[in-house]
């Protein structure tokens, strides 16, 4: 049986800590930990809750220094008079974290710890992106590849006058606020390249790469199933096309490659049985079979802001599709990334969660993560063509202008966030400064 300790003063703390083992956990808000506990991902022998100790929840001003206790909740910081007066950006940031229930429990110490971890994950994503650019365009030196990777990672949907919202309605690979999405990014990219490695050895299965892809897809699904939702049907389409093209000569290879998604699909089924329970008609449904109000959803092609958001998202990739068609039509990596994004977009447009989750828009995480892969391949194709000189300069100039538009818009968006502006701010001219 799991033991629990909840010291109420600093004097009681040493005794509680002394009773813990290496398997024990210290918790504050527990917003992330409780989910892992209920899923069975962690099984501690004891818990020590420190949220009752007043000294750990103090916010005080001493001279020019303001100290904030690690166990201060987001709600506490949102309403504290000292924070309101001297740290308004922190107050706004705290007010934007999750739902009211999350803010009531989530602590600044836990969120800062998570932020450090996510910063490392983002750095990994940046390096993978740079490696992919170098692989696609070997002439690019490592430093330049890193700069290109950084620029691509700053991109947002382009700014357009009266274009709805900076973030709502748009599709972008750069997400600053969703923990599971950030963790999914490097896994999705690595899984994509592992698949390409297997595809390059057509008919000859590389068992280590096969096993690595299977494990990676399963782990990615455990974190967030959005990538598998699109990858599995896209893989099925690709394998069926290959089956027809080769007249079944590589059937064994195709079957085994298809099996890479099976553990992830099984995990999705288990997750669905846990998620869609409770008798509230929760589940998956075609959007036109539900009592759906287009004005209540923030993504898609259903209302003014969402239509503008989708258009603003696809300026650069659309330019590459239309202007560099002859160049990318022979590139398997690009075509599969396009298929992946198309499948994810179709799923998001046609499917919704039913019941009380109807307007949560969770299926739009698929286009977000698949757009990230498609974006990488689009940047790679563009850079390849700038080196070959086989494309009319005006076409490259249009693509370059579109990419620069995304980069500048992304920098403006990031600056606003650092200034404490909420990510759901509507697009107005004054928001640029």
BELSULZI-V637709 format. One record per pair of residues at least 4 apart in sequence whose C-alpha atoms are under 8 Angstrom apart, sorted by the first residue. I is the first residue (numbers start at 1). J is the second residue. D is the distance in whole Angstrom. If there is no record, write none. Layout:
BEGIN
i=I j=J d=D
i=I j=J d=D
END
This chain:
BEGIN
i=1 j=45 d=7
i=2 j=44 d=7
i=2 j=45 d=5
i=2 j=46 d=5
i=2 j=47 d=7
i=3 j=45 d=6
i=3 j=46 d=4
i=3 j=47 d=6
i=4 j=46 d=5
i=4 j=47 d=5
i=4 j=48 d=6
i=4 j=49 d=8
i=5 j=16 d=6
i=5 j=46 d=8
i=5 j=47 d=6
i=5 j=48 d=5
i=5 j=49 d=6
i=6 j=16 d=8
i=6 j=48 d=6
i=6 j=49 d=5
i=6 j=50 d=6
i=6 j=51 d=8
i=6 j=52 d=7
i=7 j=12 d=5
i=7 j=13 d=6
i=7 j=16 d=7
i=7 j=48 d=8
i=7 j=49 d=7
i=7 j=50 d=6
i=7 j=52 d=7
i=7 j=53 d=7
i=8 j=12 d=7
i=8 j=13 d=8
i=8 j=50 d=8
i=8 j=52 d=5
i=8 j=53 d=5
i=8 j=54 d=8
i=9 j=13 d=7
i=9 j=52 d=7
i=9 j=53 d=5
i=9 j=54 d=7
i=9 j=55 d=8
i=10 j=14 d=8
i=10 j=53 d=7
i=10 j=55 d=7
i=12 j=16 d=7
i=13 j=17 d=6
i=14 j=18 d=6
i=15 j=19 d=7
i=16 j=20 d=7
i=16 j=48 d=7
i=17 j=48 d=8
i=20 j=24 d=6
i=20 j=25 d=8
i=20 j=46 d=7
i=20 j=48 d=8
i=21 j=45 d=8
i=21 j=46 d=8
i=23 j=43 d=8
i=23 j=44 d=5
i=23 j=45 d=6
i=23 j=46 d=7
i=24 j=44 d=5
i=24 j=45 d=5
i=24 j=46 d=5
i=24 j=47 d=6
i=24 j=48 d=8
i=25 j=44 d=6
i=25 j=46 d=6
i=25 j=47 d=5
i=25 j=48 d=6
i=26 j=47 d=6
i=26 j=48 d=5
i=26 j=49 d=6
i=26 j=50 d=7
i=27 j=33 d=8
i=27 j=47 d=7
i=27 j=48 d=6
i=27 j=49 d=5
i=27 j=50 d=7
i=27 j=51 d=8
i=28 j=49 d=6
i=28 j=50 d=6
i=28 j=51 d=5
i=28 j=71 d=6
i=28 j=105 d=8
i=28 j=106 d=8
i=28 j=107 d=7
i=28 j=110 d=7
i=29 j=51 d=7
i=29 j=71 d=8
i=29 j=73 d=8
i=29 j=105 d=5
i=29 j=106 d=5
i=29 j=107 d=6
i=29 j=110 d=8
i=30 j=34 d=5
i=30 j=105 d=7
i=30 j=106 d=7
i=31 j=35 d=7
i=31 j=102 d=7
i=31 j=105 d=7
i=31 j=106 d=6
i=32 j=36 d=7
i=33 j=37 d=6
i=34 j=38 d=6
i=35 j=39 d=6
i=36 j=40 d=6
i=36 j=41 d=5
i=36 j=42 d=6
i=37 j=41 d=6
i=37 j=42 d=5
i=37 j=43 d=7
i=50 j=56 d=8
i=50 j=71 d=8
i=51 j=56 d=7
i=51 j=57 d=8
i=51 j=71 d=6
i=53 j=57 d=7
i=54 j=58 d=6
i=55 j=69 d=7
i=56 j=69 d=5
i=56 j=70 d=6
i=56 j=71 d=5
i=56 j=72 d=7
i=57 j=68 d=7
i=57 j=69 d=5
i=57 j=70 d=7
i=57 j=71 d=5
i=57 j=72 d=5
i=57 j=73 d=8
i=58 j=67 d=8
i=58 j=68 d=6
i=58 j=69 d=5
i=58 j=72 d=7
i=59 j=66 d=7
i=59 j=67 d=6
i=59 j=68 d=5
i=59 j=69 d=6
i=59 j=72 d=8
i=59 j=80 d=8
i=59 j=82 d=7
i=60 j=66 d=6
i=60 j=67 d=5
i=60 j=68 d=7
i=60 j=82 d=7
i=61 j=65 d=6
i=61 j=66 d=4
i=61 j=67 d=6
i=61 j=82 d=7
i=62 j=66 d=6
i=62 j=67 d=8
i=68 j=72 d=7
i=69 j=108 d=8
i=69 j=109 d=8
i=70 j=107 d=7
i=70 j=108 d=6
i=70 j=109 d=4
i=70 j=110 d=8
i=71 j=107 d=5
i=71 j=108 d=6
i=71 j=109 d=6
i=71 j=110 d=8
i=72 j=76 d=6
i=72 j=77 d=7
i=72 j=107 d=5
i=72 j=108 d=6
i=72 j=109 d=8
i=73 j=77 d=6
i=73 j=103 d=6
i=73 j=104 d=6
i=73 j=105 d=6
i=73 j=106 d=5
i=73 j=107 d=4
i=73 j=108 d=6
i=74 j=78 d=6
i=74 j=94 d=5
i=74 j=95 d=7
i=74 j=97 d=7
i=74 j=103 d=5
i=74 j=104 d=6
i=74 j=105 d=7
i=74 j=106 d=6
i=74 j=107 d=6
i=74 j=108 d=7
i=75 j=79 d=6
i=75 j=94 d=7
i=75 j=95 d=7
i=75 j=100 d=8
i=75 j=103 d=5
i=75 j=104 d=5
i=76 j=80 d=6
i=76 j=104 d=8
i=77 j=83 d=6
i=77 j=90 d=8
i=77 j=91 d=6
i=77 j=94 d=7
i=78 j=83 d=7
i=78 j=84 d=7
i=78 j=90 d=8
i=78 j=91 d=5
i=78 j=92 d=7
i=78 j=94 d=6
i=78 j=95 d=6
i=79 j=83 d=8
i=79 j=84 d=7
i=79 j=91 d=8
i=80 j=84 d=6
i=81 j=85 d=6
i=82 j=86 d=6
i=82 j=87 d=7
i=83 j=87 d=5
i=83 j=88 d=6
i=83 j=90 d=7
i=83 j=91 d=6
i=84 j=88 d=5
i=84 j=91 d=6
i=87 j=91 d=6
i=88 j=92 d=6
i=88 j=420 d=8
i=89 j=93 d=6
i=89 j=419 d=7
i=89 j=420 d=5
i=90 j=94 d=6
i=90 j=420 d=7
i=91 j=95 d=6
i=92 j=96 d=6
i=92 j=420 d=6
i=92 j=421 d=8
i=92 j=422 d=8
i=93 j=97 d=7
i=93 j=420 d=6
i=93 j=422 d=8
i=94 j=103 d=7
i=95 j=103 d=8
i=96 j=422 d=7
i=97 j=102 d=7
i=97 j=103 d=6
i=98 j=102 d=6
i=98 j=103 d=7
i=99 j=103 d=6
i=100 j=104 d=6
i=101 j=105 d=7
i=102 j=106 d=6
i=103 j=107 d=8
i=106 j=110 d=7
i=106 j=111 d=7
i=107 j=111 d=6
i=108 j=112 d=6
i=109 j=113 d=6
i=110 j=114 d=6
i=111 j=115 d=6
i=112 j=116 d=6
i=113 j=117 d=7
i=114 j=118 d=6
i=115 j=119 d=6
i=116 j=120 d=7
i=117 j=121 d=6
i=118 j=122 d=6
i=118 j=179 d=7
i=118 j=182 d=7
i=118 j=183 d=7
i=119 j=123 d=6
i=120 j=124 d=6
i=121 j=125 d=6
i=121 j=182 d=7
i=121 j=183 d=6
i=121 j=186 d=7
i=122 j=126 d=6
i=122 j=182 d=7
i=122 j=186 d=8
i=123 j=127 d=6
i=124 j=128 d=6
i=124 j=186 d=7
i=125 j=129 d=6
i=125 j=185 d=7
i=125 j=186 d=5
i=126 j=130 d=6
i=126 j=146 d=7
i=126 j=149 d=6
i=126 j=150 d=7
i=126 j=153 d=7
i=127 j=131 d=6
i=127 j=146 d=7
i=127 j=149 d=8
i=128 j=132 d=6
i=128 j=186 d=7
i=128 j=189 d=7
i=128 j=190 d=8
i=129 j=133 d=6
i=129 j=149 d=6
i=129 j=376 d=7
i=130 j=134 d=6
i=130 j=142 d=8
i=130 j=145 d=5
i=130 j=146 d=5
i=130 j=148 d=7
i=130 j=149 d=5
i=131 j=135 d=6
i=131 j=145 d=7
i=132 j=136 d=6
i=132 j=376 d=8
i=132 j=380 d=8
i=133 j=137 d=6
i=133 j=138 d=8
i=133 j=140 d=8
i=133 j=145 d=6
i=133 j=149 d=8
i=133 j=376 d=8
i=133 j=379 d=8
i=133 j=380 d=6
i=134 j=138 d=5
i=134 j=139 d=7
i=134 j=140 d=6
i=134 j=141 d=7
i=134 j=142 d=7
i=134 j=145 d=6
i=136 j=380 d=6
i=136 j=381 d=8
i=136 j=384 d=7
i=137 j=380 d=7
i=137 j=383 d=7
i=137 j=384 d=6
i=140 j=144 d=6
i=140 j=145 d=6
i=141 j=145 d=6
i=142 j=146 d=6
i=143 j=147 d=6
i=144 j=148 d=6
i=145 j=149 d=6
i=146 j=150 d=6
i=147 j=151 d=6
i=148 j=152 d=6
i=149 j=153 d=6
i=150 j=154 d=6
i=151 j=155 d=7
i=151 j=407 d=6
i=152 j=376 d=8
i=152 j=379 d=8
i=152 j=407 d=7
i=153 j=173 d=7
i=153 j=174 d=6
i=154 j=174 d=7
i=154 j=407 d=6
i=154 j=410 d=5
i=154 j=411 d=6
i=154 j=414 d=8
i=155 j=172 d=8
i=155 j=173 d=8
i=155 j=174 d=7
i=155 j=406 d=5
i=155 j=407 d=4
i=155 j=408 d=7
i=155 j=409 d=7
i=155 j=410 d=4
i=155 j=411 d=7
i=156 j=172 d=6
i=156 j=173 d=8
i=156 j=174 d=7
i=156 j=313 d=7
i=156 j=406 d=5
i=156 j=407 d=7
i=156 j=409 d=6
i=156 j=410 d=4
i=156 j=413 d=8
i=157 j=166 d=7
i=157 j=167 d=8
i=157 j=170 d=6
i=157 j=171 d=7
i=157 j=172 d=6
i=157 j=309 d=7
i=157 j=312 d=5
i=157 j=313 d=4
i=157 j=314 d=8
i=157 j=406 d=6
i=157 j=409 d=7
i=157 j=410 d=7
i=158 j=312 d=5
i=158 j=313 d=7
i=158 j=315 d=7
i=158 j=405 d=6
i=158 j=406 d=5
i=158 j=409 d=5
i=158 j=410 d=8
i=159 j=163 d=7
i=159 j=166 d=7
i=159 j=312 d=7
i=159 j=405 d=8
i=159 j=406 d=8
i=159 j=409 d=6
i=159 j=427 d=7
i=160 j=312 d=7
i=160 j=427 d=8
i=161 j=427 d=7
i=161 j=428 d=7
i=161 j=429 d=7
i=162 j=427 d=6
i=162 j=428 d=6
i=163 j=305 d=7
i=163 j=308 d=6
i=163 j=309 d=7
i=163 j=312 d=8
i=163 j=427 d=6
i=164 j=168 d=8
i=164 j=169 d=8
i=164 j=304 d=7
i=164 j=305 d=4
i=164 j=306 d=7
i=164 j=308 d=6
i=164 j=309 d=7
i=164 j=426 d=6
i=164 j=427 d=6
i=165 j=169 d=7
i=165 j=170 d=8
i=165 j=305 d=7
i=165 j=309 d=7
i=165 j=424 d=6
i=165 j=425 d=6
i=165 j=426 d=4
i=165 j=427 d=5
i=166 j=170 d=7
i=166 j=413 d=7
i=166 j=423 d=7
i=166 j=424 d=7
i=166 j=425 d=6
i=166 j=426 d=6
i=166 j=427 d=6
i=167 j=171 d=8
i=167 j=309 d=8
i=167 j=423 d=6
i=167 j=424 d=6
i=167 j=425 d=8
i=168 j=298 d=6
i=168 j=299 d=7
i=168 j=305 d=8
i=168 j=306 d=7
i=168 j=309 d=7
i=168 j=424 d=6
i=169 j=298 d=5
i=169 j=299 d=4
i=169 j=300 d=7
i=169 j=305 d=6
i=169 j=306 d=4
i=169 j=307 d=7
i=169 j=308 d=7
i=169 j=309 d=4
i=169 j=310 d=6
i=170 j=299 d=7
i=170 j=306 d=7
i=170 j=308 d=8
i=170 j=309 d=4
i=170 j=310 d=5
i=170 j=312 d=7
i=170 j=313 d=6
i=171 j=309 d=7
i=171 j=310 d=6
i=171 j=313 d=5
i=171 j=367 d=7
i=171 j=368 d=6
i=171 j=371 d=7
i=172 j=313 d=7
i=172 j=368 d=6
i=172 j=371 d=7
i=172 j=372 d=7
i=173 j=368 d=6
i=173 j=369 d=6
i=173 j=371 d=6
i=173 j=372 d=5
i=173 j=375 d=8
i=174 j=372 d=8
i=175 j=181 d=7
i=175 j=182 d=7
i=176 j=182 d=8
i=178 j=182 d=6
i=179 j=183 d=6
i=180 j=184 d=6
i=180 j=223 d=6
i=180 j=224 d=6
i=181 j=185 d=6
i=181 j=224 d=7
i=181 j=365 d=8
i=181 j=369 d=8
i=182 j=186 d=8
i=183 j=187 d=7
i=183 j=223 d=7
i=184 j=188 d=6
i=184 j=220 d=6
i=184 j=223 d=7
i=184 j=224 d=7
i=184 j=369 d=8
i=185 j=189 d=6
i=185 j=369 d=7
i=185 j=372 d=8
i=186 j=190 d=6
i=187 j=191 d=6
i=187 j=216 d=7
i=187 j=217 d=8
i=187 j=220 d=6
i=188 j=192 d=6
i=188 j=217 d=8
i=188 j=220 d=7
i=188 j=227 d=7
i=188 j=369 d=8
i=188 j=373 d=8
i=189 j=193 d=6
i=189 j=373 d=6
i=190 j=194 d=6
i=191 j=195 d=6
i=191 j=213 d=6
i=191 j=216 d=6
i=191 j=217 d=7
i=192 j=196 d=6
i=192 j=373 d=8
i=193 j=197 d=6
i=194 j=198 d=6
i=194 j=209 d=6
i=194 j=210 d=8
i=194 j=212 d=8
i=194 j=213 d=6
i=195 j=199 d=6
i=195 j=213 d=7
i=196 j=200 d=6
i=196 j=333 d=7
i=197 j=201 d=7
i=197 j=209 d=8
i=198 j=202 d=7
i=198 j=205 d=7
i=198 j=206 d=7
i=198 j=209 d=7
i=198 j=210 d=7
i=201 j=205 d=7
i=201 j=206 d=8
i=202 j=250 d=8
i=202 j=253 d=8
i=203 j=250 d=5
i=203 j=252 d=8
i=203 j=253 d=5
i=203 j=254 d=8
i=204 j=253 d=7
i=205 j=210 d=7
i=205 j=253 d=6
i=206 j=210 d=6
i=207 j=211 d=6
i=208 j=212 d=6
i=209 j=213 d=6
i=210 j=214 d=6
i=210 j=257 d=7
i=210 j=260 d=7
i=211 j=215 d=6
i=211 j=260 d=8
i=212 j=216 d=6
i=213 j=217 d=6
i=213 j=260 d=7
i=214 j=218 d=6
i=214 j=259 d=8
i=214 j=260 d=4
i=214 j=261 d=6
i=214 j=263 d=7
i=215 j=219 d=6
i=216 j=220 d=6
i=217 j=221 d=6
i=217 j=228 d=7
i=217 j=260 d=8
i=217 j=261 d=7
i=217 j=264 d=6
i=218 j=222 d=6
i=218 j=261 d=8
i=218 j=263 d=6
i=218 j=264 d=4
i=218 j=267 d=7
i=219 j=223 d=6
i=219 j=264 d=8
i=220 j=224 d=6
i=220 j=225 d=7
i=220 j=227 d=8
i=220 j=228 d=8
i=221 j=225 d=4
i=221 j=226 d=7
i=221 j=227 d=7
i=221 j=228 d=6
i=221 j=264 d=6
i=221 j=267 d=7
i=221 j=268 d=7
i=222 j=264 d=8
i=222 j=267 d=7
i=225 j=229 d=6
i=225 j=268 d=7
i=226 j=230 d=7
i=226 j=363 d=7
i=226 j=365 d=6
i=226 j=366 d=5
i=226 j=369 d=7
i=227 j=231 d=6
i=227 j=366 d=6
i=227 j=369 d=6
i=227 j=370 d=7
i=228 j=232 d=6
i=228 j=261 d=7
i=228 j=264 d=7
i=228 j=265 d=8
i=229 j=233 d=7
i=229 j=344 d=7
i=229 j=366 d=7
i=230 j=234 d=6
i=230 j=340 d=6
i=230 j=341 d=8
i=230 j=343 d=6
i=230 j=344 d=5
i=230 j=347 d=8
i=230 j=366 d=7
i=230 j=370 d=8
i=231 j=235 d=6
i=231 j=340 d=6
i=232 j=236 d=6
i=232 j=261 d=6
i=233 j=237 d=6
i=233 j=343 d=7
i=234 j=238 d=6
i=234 j=336 d=8
i=234 j=339 d=6
i=234 j=340 d=6
i=234 j=343 d=7
i=235 j=239 d=6
i=235 j=258 d=7
i=236 j=240 d=6
i=236 j=258 d=7
i=237 j=241 d=6
i=238 j=242 d=6
i=238 j=336 d=8
i=239 j=243 d=6
i=239 j=254 d=6
i=239 j=258 d=8
i=240 j=244 d=6
i=241 j=245 d=6
i=242 j=246 d=6
i=243 j=247 d=6
i=243 j=248 d=5
i=243 j=249 d=8
i=243 j=250 d=7
i=243 j=251 d=7
i=243 j=254 d=8
i=244 j=248 d=7
i=246 j=250 d=7
i=250 j=254 d=6
i=251 j=255 d=6
i=252 j=256 d=6
i=253 j=257 d=6
i=254 j=258 d=6
i=255 j=259 d=6
i=256 j=260 d=7
i=258 j=262 d=8
i=261 j=265 d=6
i=262 j=266 d=6
i=263 j=267 d=6
i=264 j=268 d=6
i=265 j=269 d=6
i=266 j=270 d=6
i=267 j=271 d=6
i=268 j=272 d=6
i=269 j=273 d=6
i=270 j=274 d=6
i=271 j=275 d=6
i=272 j=276 d=6
i=272 j=283 d=8
i=273 j=277 d=7
i=276 j=281 d=8
i=276 j=282 d=5
i=276 j=283 d=6
i=277 j=282 d=7
i=278 j=282 d=8
i=280 j=355 d=6
i=280 j=356 d=7
i=281 j=354 d=7
i=281 j=355 d=5
i=282 j=353 d=7
i=282 j=354 d=5
i=282 j=355 d=4
i=282 j=356 d=7
i=282 j=357 d=7
i=283 j=353 d=5
i=283 j=354 d=5
i=283 j=355 d=7
i=284 j=351 d=7
i=284 j=352 d=6
i=284 j=353 d=5
i=284 j=354 d=6
i=285 j=289 d=7
i=285 j=290 d=7
i=285 j=351 d=6
i=285 j=352 d=6
i=285 j=353 d=6
i=285 j=354 d=6
i=286 j=290 d=7
i=286 j=350 d=6
i=286 j=351 d=5
i=286 j=352 d=6
i=287 j=292 d=7
i=287 j=349 d=8
i=287 j=350 d=5
i=287 j=351 d=5
i=287 j=352 d=6
i=288 j=292 d=7
i=288 j=350 d=8
i=290 j=354 d=7
i=292 j=358 d=8
i=293 j=297 d=7
i=294 j=302 d=5
i=294 j=303 d=6
i=295 j=302 d=7
i=295 j=303 d=6
i=296 j=359 d=7
i=297 j=302 d=8
i=297 j=359 d=6
i=297 j=360 d=8
i=297 j=361 d=7
i=298 j=305 d=7
i=298 j=306 d=6
i=298 j=361 d=8
i=299 j=306 d=5
i=299 j=309 d=8
i=299 j=361 d=7
i=299 j=364 d=7
i=300 j=306 d=5
i=300 j=307 d=7
i=300 j=310 d=7
i=300 j=348 d=8
i=300 j=349 d=6
i=301 j=306 d=5
i=301 j=307 d=5
i=301 j=310 d=7
i=301 j=349 d=8
i=302 j=306 d=6
i=302 j=307 d=7
i=303 j=307 d=6
i=304 j=308 d=6
i=305 j=309 d=6
i=306 j=310 d=6
i=307 j=311 d=6
i=308 j=312 d=6
i=309 j=313 d=6
i=310 j=314 d=7
i=311 j=315 d=7
i=314 j=318 d=5
i=315 j=319 d=6
i=315 j=402 d=6
i=315 j=403 d=8
i=316 j=320 d=6
i=316 j=399 d=6
i=316 j=402 d=5
i=316 j=403 d=5
i=316 j=406 d=8
i=317 j=321 d=6
i=317 j=375 d=7
i=317 j=378 d=6
i=318 j=322 d=6
i=319 j=323 d=6
i=319 j=324 d=8
i=319 j=398 d=7
i=319 j=399 d=6
i=319 j=402 d=7
i=320 j=324 d=5
i=320 j=325 d=7
i=320 j=378 d=7
i=320 j=381 d=8
i=320 j=382 d=7
i=320 j=399 d=6
i=321 j=325 d=6
i=321 j=328 d=8
i=323 j=395 d=6
i=324 j=328 d=6
i=324 j=382 d=8
i=324 j=391 d=8
i=324 j=395 d=8
i=325 j=329 d=6
i=326 j=330 d=8
i=327 j=331 d=8
i=327 j=381 d=8
i=327 j=385 d=8
i=328 j=334 d=7
i=328 j=335 d=7
i=328 j=381 d=7
i=329 j=334 d=8
i=329 j=335 d=7
i=331 j=335 d=6
i=332 j=336 d=6
i=333 j=337 d=6
i=333 j=377 d=7
i=334 j=338 d=6
i=334 j=374 d=7
i=334 j=377 d=5
i=334 j=378 d=7
i=334 j=381 d=8
i=335 j=339 d=6
i=336 j=340 d=6
i=337 j=341 d=6
i=337 j=370 d=7
i=337 j=373 d=6
i=337 j=374 d=5
i=337 j=377 d=7
i=338 j=342 d=6
i=338 j=374 d=6
i=339 j=343 d=6
i=340 j=344 d=6
i=340 j=370 d=6
i=340 j=374 d=8
i=341 j=345 d=6
i=341 j=367 d=6
i=341 j=370 d=5
i=341 j=371 d=6
i=341 j=374 d=7
i=342 j=346 d=6
i=343 j=347 d=6
i=344 j=348 d=6
i=344 j=364 d=8
i=344 j=366 d=5
i=344 j=367 d=5
i=344 j=370 d=7
i=345 j=349 d=6
i=345 j=364 d=8
i=345 j=366 d=7
i=345 j=367 d=5
i=346 j=350 d=6
i=347 j=351 d=6
i=347 j=363 d=7
i=348 j=352 d=7
i=348 j=363 d=5
i=348 j=364 d=5
i=348 j=366 d=7
i=348 j=367 d=7
i=351 j=363 d=7
i=352 j=358 d=6
i=352 j=359 d=8
i=352 j=361 d=7
i=352 j=363 d=7
i=353 j=357 d=6
i=353 j=358 d=5
i=353 j=359 d=8
i=353 j=360 d=8
i=353 j=361 d=8
i=353 j=362 d=8
i=353 j=363 d=8
i=354 j=358 d=5
i=361 j=365 d=8
i=363 j=367 d=8
i=364 j=368 d=7
i=365 j=369 d=6
i=366 j=370 d=6
i=367 j=371 d=6
i=368 j=372 d=6
i=369 j=373 d=7
i=370 j=374 d=6
i=371 j=375 d=6
i=372 j=376 d=6
i=373 j=377 d=7
i=374 j=378 d=6
i=375 j=379 d=6
i=376 j=380 d=6
i=377 j=381 d=6
i=378 j=382 d=6
i=379 j=383 d=6
i=380 j=384 d=6
i=381 j=385 d=6
i=382 j=386 d=6
i=382 j=396 d=7
i=382 j=399 d=7
i=383 j=387 d=7
i=384 j=388 d=7
i=385 j=389 d=6
i=385 j=390 d=7
i=385 j=391 d=7
i=385 j=396 d=8
i=386 j=391 d=8
i=386 j=396 d=7
i=389 j=393 d=8
i=391 j=395 d=7
i=391 j=396 d=7
i=392 j=396 d=7
i=393 j=397 d=6
i=394 j=398 d=6
i=395 j=399 d=6
i=396 j=400 d=6
i=397 j=401 d=6
i=398 j=402 d=6
i=399 j=403 d=6
i=400 j=404 d=6
i=401 j=405 d=6
i=402 j=406 d=6
i=403 j=407 d=6
i=404 j=408 d=6
i=405 j=409 d=6
i=406 j=410 d=6
i=407 j=411 d=6
i=408 j=412 d=6
i=409 j=413 d=6
i=410 j=414 d=6
i=411 j=415 d=6
i=412 j=416 d=6
i=412 j=432 d=6
i=412 j=433 d=8
i=413 j=417 d=6
i=413 j=423 d=8
i=414 j=418 d=6
i=415 j=419 d=6
i=416 j=420 d=7
i=416 j=421 d=5
i=416 j=422 d=8
i=416 j=431 d=8
i=417 j=421 d=5
i=417 j=422 d=6
i=417 j=423 d=7
i=421 j=425 d=7
i=427 j=431 d=7
i=428 j=432 d=8
END
